[in-house]
Amino acid sequence: MEYHYPIDLDWSTDEVINVIEFFRVVETAYEKGIKSKDVLTNYKNFKQVVPSKAEEKSLFKQFEKHSGYVPYKVVQAAKKLDEQETVSM
């Protein structure tokens, strides 16, 4: 797919990388599946950059609008699984 990831220009390079990596994990969950441990680790890194629930919801909506993938559902599915189980949407 060709679209832009939602990022904040005030973030550092490392923060941008963490956010983009999280959204790539969401893509992987939809496209082929990924271990729940990987989803939760990347979500934790994402939350270090975006601690605000309101900002998280805004970024999730932007990502969903452009990609069709729902990050919230991926995170919720990962939380329900054992860390070695695969999240596949």
DSSP file (Angstrom, degrees, kcal/mol; ACC not computed):
  #  RESIDUE AA STRUCTURE BP1 BP2  ACC     N-H-->O    O-->H-N    N-H-->O    O-->H-N    TCO  KAPPA ALPHA  PHI   PSI    X-CA   Y-CA   Z-CA
    1    1 A M              0   0    0      0, 0.0     2,-0.6     0, 0.0    66,-0.1   0.000 360.0 360.0 360.0 151.2    0.0    0.0    0.0
    2    2 A E        +     0   0    0     64,-0.1     2,-0.3     2,-0.0     0, 0.0  -0.916 360.0 112.3-118.5 107.6    1.1    3.5   -0.6
    3    3 A Y        -     0   0    0     -2,-0.6     2,-0.4    64,-0.0    60,-0.0  -0.948  60.4 -97.3-159.2 173.0    0.1    6.0    2.1
    4    4 A H        -     0   0    0     -2,-0.3    62,-0.1     3,-0.0    -2,-0.0  -0.801  30.0-125.0-104.1 142.7    1.8    8.1    4.8
    5    5 A Y        -     0   0    0     -2,-0.4     2,-0.7     1,-0.1    15,-0.1  -0.612  32.9-108.5 -79.7 143.4    2.1    7.2    8.4
    6    6 A P        +     0   0    0      0, 0.0     2,-0.3     0, 0.0    -1,-0.1  -0.629  54.8 160.6 -74.6 116.1    0.7    9.7   10.9
    7    7 A I        -     0   0    0     -2,-0.7     2,-0.5    12,-0.0     9,-0.0  -0.913  39.1-125.5-133.7 161.9    3.7   11.4   12.6
    8    8 A D    >   -     0   0    0     -2,-0.3     3,-1.9     1,-0.1     8,-0.0  -0.930  14.3-142.7-108.1 127.6    4.4   14.6   14.5
    9    9 A L  T 3  S+     0   0    0     -2,-0.5    -1,-0.1     1,-0.3     7,-0.0   0.643  99.0  65.1 -67.0 -13.0    7.2   16.7   13.2
   10   10 A D  T 3  S+     0   0    0      2,-0.0    -1,-0.3    -3,-0.0     2,-0.1   0.594  81.7 101.8 -83.3 -11.2    8.2   17.6   16.8
   11   11 A W  S <  S-     0   0    0     -3,-1.9     2,-0.1     1,-0.1    38,-0.0  -0.378  76.8-114.8 -72.1 151.4    9.1   14.0   17.5
   12   12 A S     >  -     0   0    0      1,-0.1     4,-2.4    -2,-0.1     5,-0.2  -0.299  33.4-101.1 -74.0 168.6   12.8   12.9   17.5
   13   13 A T  H  > S+     0   0    0      1,-0.2     4,-2.4     2,-0.2     5,-0.1   0.913 124.8  50.6 -58.3 -44.2   14.1   10.5   14.8
   14   14 A D  H  > S+     0   0    0      1,-0.2     4,-2.3     2,-0.2    -1,-0.2   0.882 109.6  50.5 -62.7 -38.6   13.9    7.6   17.3
   15   15 A E  H  > S+     0   0    0      2,-0.2     4,-2.2     1,-0.2    -1,-0.2   0.912 109.9  49.6 -66.7 -41.8   10.4    8.5   18.3
   16   16 A V  H  X S+     0   0    0     -4,-2.4     4,-2.7     1,-0.2     5,-0.2   0.919 110.3  51.5 -61.0 -43.3    9.3    8.6   14.6
   17   17 A I  H  X S+     0   0    0     -4,-2.4     4,-2.6     1,-0.2    -2,-0.2   0.914 109.3  50.2 -60.1 -44.1   11.0    5.2   14.1
   18   18 A N  H  X S+     0   0    0     -4,-2.3     4,-1.8     2,-0.2    -1,-0.2   0.905 112.8  45.9 -62.1 -42.3    9.1    3.7   17.1
   19   19 A V  H  X S+     0   0    0     -4,-2.2     4,-2.1     2,-0.2    -2,-0.2   0.933 114.5  46.7 -68.0 -45.8    5.7    5.0   15.9
   20   20 A I  H  X S+     0   0    0     -4,-2.7     4,-2.2     1,-0.2    -2,-0.2   0.903 110.3  53.7 -63.8 -40.0    6.3    3.8   12.3
   21   21 A E  H  X S+     0   0    0     -4,-2.6     4,-1.9    -5,-0.2    -1,-0.2   0.893 107.1  52.0 -62.5 -38.5    7.5    0.4   13.5
   22   22 A F  H  X S+     0   0    0     -4,-1.8     4,-1.9     1,-0.2    -1,-0.2   0.943 109.9  48.1 -61.7 -46.8    4.3    0.0   15.6
   23   23 A F  H  X S+     0   0    0     -4,-2.1     4,-2.1     1,-0.2    -2,-0.2   0.843 109.1  54.0 -65.2 -31.6    2.2    0.8   12.5
   24   24 A R  H  X S+     0   0    0     -4,-2.2     4,-2.5     2,-0.2    -1,-0.2   0.871 105.5  53.6 -66.8 -36.1    4.2   -1.7   10.5
   25   25 A V  H  X S+     0   0    0     -4,-1.9     4,-2.2     2,-0.2    -2,-0.2   0.904 107.2  51.4 -63.2 -40.9    3.5   -4.3   13.1
   26   26 A V  H  X S+     0   0    0     -4,-1.9     4,-1.5     2,-0.2    -2,-0.2   0.923 109.5  50.1 -61.2 -44.1   -0.3   -3.6   12.7
   27   27 A E  H  X S+     0   0    0     -4,-2.1     4,-2.5     1,-0.2     3,-0.3   0.925 109.4  51.4 -58.7 -45.0    0.1   -4.0    8.9
   28   28 A T  H  X>S+     0   0    0     -4,-2.5     5,-3.0     1,-0.2     4,-2.8   0.880 104.3  57.2 -62.0 -39.3    1.9   -7.4    9.5
   29   29 A A  H  <5S+     0   0    0     -4,-2.2    60,-2.2     1,-0.2    -1,-0.2   0.875 114.3  39.3 -59.6 -37.2   -0.9   -8.6   11.8
   30   30 A Y  H  <5S+     0   0    0     -4,-1.5    -2,-0.2    -3,-0.3    -1,-0.2   0.847 120.7  42.9 -79.7 -35.3   -3.4   -8.0    8.9
   31   31 A E  H  <5S-     0   0    0     -4,-2.5    -2,-0.2    -5,-0.2    -3,-0.2   0.850 140.1 -18.7 -87.4 -35.4   -1.2   -9.2    6.1
   32   32 A K  T  <5S-     0   0    0     -4,-2.8    -3,-0.2    -5,-0.2    -4,-0.1   0.495  95.9 -97.6-148.3 -12.4    0.4  -12.4    7.5
   33   33 A G      < -     0   0    0     -5,-3.0     2,-0.3    -6,-0.2    55,-0.2   0.008  30.6-148.7 101.1 150.7    0.2  -12.5   11.3
   34   34 A I  E     -A   87   0A   0     53,-1.8    53,-3.7    -5,-0.1     5,-0.1  -0.989  30.7 -88.9-153.5 149.0    2.7  -11.6   14.0
   35   35 A K  E >>  -A   86   0A   0     -2,-0.3     4,-1.7    51,-0.3     3,-0.6  -0.323  32.5-129.3 -60.9 139.3    3.4  -12.9   17.5
   36   36 A S  H 3> S+     0   0    0     49,-2.9     4,-2.8    46,-0.4     5,-0.2   0.846 108.3  62.0 -60.6 -33.3    1.4  -11.1   20.2
   37   37 A K  H 3> S+     0   0    0     46,-2.0     4,-2.4    48,-0.3    -1,-0.2   0.905 103.7  49.0 -58.6 -41.4    4.6  -10.4   22.1
   38   38 A D  H <> S+     0   0    0     -3,-0.6     4,-2.1    45,-0.3    -1,-0.2   0.882 110.7  50.3 -66.4 -38.7    5.9   -8.4   19.1
   39   39 A V  H  X S+     0   0    0     -4,-1.7     4,-2.3     2,-0.2    -2,-0.2   0.956 113.6  44.5 -62.2 -49.7    2.7   -6.4   19.0
   40   40 A L  H  X S+     0   0    0     -4,-2.8     4,-2.2     2,-0.2    -2,-0.2   0.861 111.9  52.2 -67.8 -36.1    2.7   -5.6   22.7
   41   41 A T  H  X S+     0   0    0     -4,-2.4     4,-1.9    -5,-0.2    -1,-0.2   0.935 113.7  43.6 -63.7 -45.8    6.4   -4.7   22.7
   42   42 A N  H  X S+     0   0    0     -4,-2.1     4,-2.2     2,-0.2    -2,-0.2   0.842 111.8  53.5 -70.2 -32.4    6.0   -2.3   19.8
   43   43 A Y  H  X S+     0   0    0     -4,-2.3     4,-2.7     2,-0.2    -1,-0.2   0.899 106.8  52.6 -66.7 -39.6    2.8   -0.9   21.4
   44   44 A K  H  X S+     0   0    0     -4,-2.2     4,-1.2     2,-0.2    -2,-0.2   0.920 110.6  47.2 -60.5 -43.7    4.7   -0.2   24.6
   45   45 A N  H  X S+     0   0    0     -4,-1.9     4,-0.9     1,-0.2     3,-0.2   0.894 111.0  52.0 -64.0 -39.8    7.4    1.7   22.6
   46   46 A F  H >X S+     0   0    0     -4,-2.2     4,-2.7     1,-0.2     3,-0.9   0.918 106.6  53.6 -60.3 -45.0    4.6    3.6   20.8
   47   47 A K  H 3< S+     0   0    0     -4,-2.7    -1,-0.2     1,-0.3    -2,-0.2   0.757 100.3  61.0 -66.2 -24.7    3.0    4.6   24.1
   48   48 A Q  H 3< S+     0   0    0     -4,-1.2    -1,-0.3    -3,-0.2    -2,-0.2   0.820 114.1  36.2 -68.9 -29.3    6.4    6.0   25.3
   49   49 A V  H << S+     0   0    0     -4,-0.9    -2,-0.2    -3,-0.9    -1,-0.2   0.835 130.3  32.3 -86.6 -38.1    6.1    8.4   22.4
   50   50 A V     <  +     0   0    0     -4,-2.7    -1,-0.2     1,-0.1    -2,-0.1  -0.711  64.2 157.6-123.1  76.6    2.3    8.9   22.5
   51   51 A P        +     0   0    0      0, 0.0     2,-0.3     0, 0.0    -1,-0.1   0.766  49.3  94.6 -73.7 -23.5    1.2    8.6   26.2
   52   52 A S     >  -     0   0    0      1,-0.2     4,-2.3    -3,-0.1     5,-0.1  -0.529  65.4-151.5 -73.9 127.7   -2.0   10.6   25.6
   53   53 A K  H  > S+     0   0    0     -2,-0.3     4,-2.6     2,-0.2     5,-0.2   0.877  97.9  53.6 -63.9 -38.3   -5.0    8.5   25.0
   54   54 A A  H  > S+     0   0    0      2,-0.2     4,-2.1     1,-0.2    -1,-0.2   0.919 110.5  45.2 -64.5 -43.6   -6.6   11.3   22.9
   55   55 A E  H  > S+     0   0    0      2,-0.2     4,-2.6     1,-0.2     5,-0.2   0.893 111.6  53.7 -67.0 -38.7   -3.5   11.6   20.7
   56   56 A E  H  X S+     0   0    0     -4,-2.3     4,-2.8     1,-0.2    -2,-0.2   0.945 109.0  48.3 -59.0 -48.4   -3.4    7.8   20.4
   57   57 A K  H  X S+     0   0    0     -4,-2.6     4,-2.4     1,-0.2    -1,-0.2   0.897 111.3  50.9 -59.8 -40.8   -7.0    7.7   19.2
   58   58 A S  H  X S+     0   0    0     -4,-2.1     4,-2.2     2,-0.2    -1,-0.2   0.930 112.7  44.8 -63.4 -46.1   -6.3   10.5   16.7
   59   59 A L  H  X S+     0   0    0     -4,-2.6     4,-2.6     1,-0.2    -2,-0.2   0.900 112.5  52.2 -65.5 -40.5   -3.3    8.7   15.2
   60   60 A F  H  X S+     0   0    0     -4,-2.8     4,-2.8    -5,-0.2    -2,-0.2   0.914 110.0  49.0 -61.2 -43.0   -5.1    5.4   15.1
   61   61 A K  H  X S+     0   0    0     -4,-2.4     4,-2.6     2,-0.2    -2,-0.2   0.912 111.3  49.4 -64.1 -42.6   -8.0    7.1   13.2
   62   62 A Q  H  X S+     0   0    0     -4,-2.2     4,-1.8     2,-0.2    -2,-0.2   0.935 113.4  46.4 -61.0 -46.1   -5.6    8.7   10.7
   63   63 A F  H  X S+     0   0    0     -4,-2.6     4,-2.4     1,-0.2     5,-0.5   0.919 113.4  48.6 -63.4 -44.2   -3.9    5.4   10.1
   64   64 A E  H  X S+     0   0    0     -4,-2.8     4,-2.4     1,-0.2    -1,-0.2   0.903 108.3  54.8 -62.8 -41.4   -7.1    3.5    9.8
   65   65 A K  H  < S+     0   0    0     -4,-2.6    -1,-0.2     1,-0.2    -2,-0.2   0.890 117.5  34.9 -59.3 -41.1   -8.5    6.1    7.3
   66   66 A H  H  < S+     0   0    0     -4,-1.8    -1,-0.2    -5,-0.2    -2,-0.2   0.768 132.2  26.3 -87.3 -27.2   -5.5    5.7    5.0
   67   67 A S  H  < S-     0   0    0     -4,-2.4    -3,-0.2     2,-0.2    -2,-0.2   0.727  88.3-129.8-109.5 -27.5   -4.7    2.0    5.4
   68   68 A G     <  +     0   0    0     -4,-2.4     2,-0.3    -5,-0.5    -4,-0.2   0.407  69.7 123.1  86.5  -2.8   -8.0    0.3    6.4
   69   69 A Y        -     0   0    0     -6,-0.4    -1,-0.3    -5,-0.0    -2,-0.2  -0.740  56.7-142.2 -96.1 141.8   -6.2   -1.4    9.3
   70   70 A V     >  -     0   0    0     -2,-0.3     4,-1.5     1,-0.2     3,-0.4  -0.852  12.0-171.4-109.6  99.5   -7.5   -0.9   12.8
   71   71 A P  H  > S+     0   0    0      0, 0.0     4,-2.4     0, 0.0     5,-0.2   0.869  84.4  59.6 -57.1 -39.1   -4.6   -0.7   15.3
   72   72 A Y  H  > S+     0   0    0      1,-0.2     4,-2.5     2,-0.2     5,-0.2   0.914 105.0  48.7 -57.3 -45.1   -6.9   -0.8   18.3
   73   73 A K  H  > S+     0   0    0     -3,-0.4     4,-2.2     1,-0.2    -1,-0.2   0.864 110.1  51.9 -64.8 -36.0   -8.3   -4.2   17.3
   74   74 A V  H  X S+     0   0    0     -4,-1.5     4,-2.2     2,-0.2    -2,-0.2   0.931 111.6  45.9 -65.8 -45.6   -4.7   -5.6   16.8
   75   75 A V  H  X S+     0   0    0     -4,-2.4     4,-2.1     2,-0.2    -2,-0.2   0.920 113.1  49.8 -64.3 -43.9   -3.6   -4.4   20.3
   76   76 A Q  H  X S+     0   0    0     -4,-2.5     4,-1.0    -5,-0.2    -1,-0.2   0.903 111.1  49.3 -63.1 -40.7   -6.8   -5.8   21.9
   77   77 A A  H >X S+     0   0    0     -4,-2.2     4,-0.6     1,-0.2     3,-0.5   0.905 110.1  51.3 -63.7 -41.2   -6.3   -9.2   20.2
   78   78 A A  H >< S+     0   0    0     -4,-2.2     3,-0.9     1,-0.2    -2,-0.2   0.871 105.1  56.3 -64.2 -37.7   -2.7   -9.3   21.3
   79   79 A K  H 3< S+     0   0    0     -4,-2.1    -1,-0.2     1,-0.2    -2,-0.2   0.770 105.7  52.0 -65.9 -25.4   -3.6   -8.7   24.9
   80   80 A K  H << S+     0   0    0     -4,-1.0    -1,-0.2    -3,-0.5     2,-0.2   0.600 102.7  73.9 -86.4 -11.9   -6.0  -11.7   24.9
   81   81 A L  S << S-     0   0    0     -3,-0.9     2,-0.1    -4,-0.6     6,-0.0  -0.618  89.4 -99.9-103.9 159.2   -3.3  -14.1   23.6
   82   82 A D    >   -     0   0    0     -2,-0.2     3,-1.9     1,-0.1   -46,-0.4  -0.443  45.9-107.4 -65.7 150.7   -0.3  -15.8   25.0
   83   83 A E  T 3  S+     0   0    0      1,-0.3   -46,-2.0   -47,-0.2   -45,-0.3   0.703 119.0  49.3 -62.1 -19.3    2.8  -14.0   24.0
   84   84 A Q  T 3  S+     0   0    0    -48,-0.2    -1,-0.3   -49,-0.1     2,-0.1   0.513  90.2 100.4 -95.8  -5.4    3.9  -16.7   21.6
   85   85 A E  S <  S-     0   0    0     -3,-1.9   -49,-2.9    -7,-0.1     2,-0.4  -0.447  77.1-112.1 -78.1 156.1    0.5  -16.9   19.9
   86   86 A T  E     -A   35   0A   0    -51,-0.2     2,-0.6    -2,-0.1   -51,-0.3  -0.743  14.0-144.0 -96.5 132.1    0.0  -15.2   16.5
   87   87 A V  E     +A   34   0A   0    -53,-3.7   -53,-1.8    -2,-0.4     2,-0.4  -0.840  28.4 170.5 -89.3 120.6   -2.2  -12.2   16.0
   88   88 A S              0   0    0     -2,-0.6   -58,-0.2   -55,-0.2   -59,-0.1  -0.965 360.0 360.0-136.9 117.3   -3.8  -12.6   12.6
   89   89 A M              0   0    0    -60,-2.2   -59,-0.2    -2,-0.4    -1,-0.1   0.427 360.0 360.0 -97.8 360.0   -6.6  -10.2   11.6
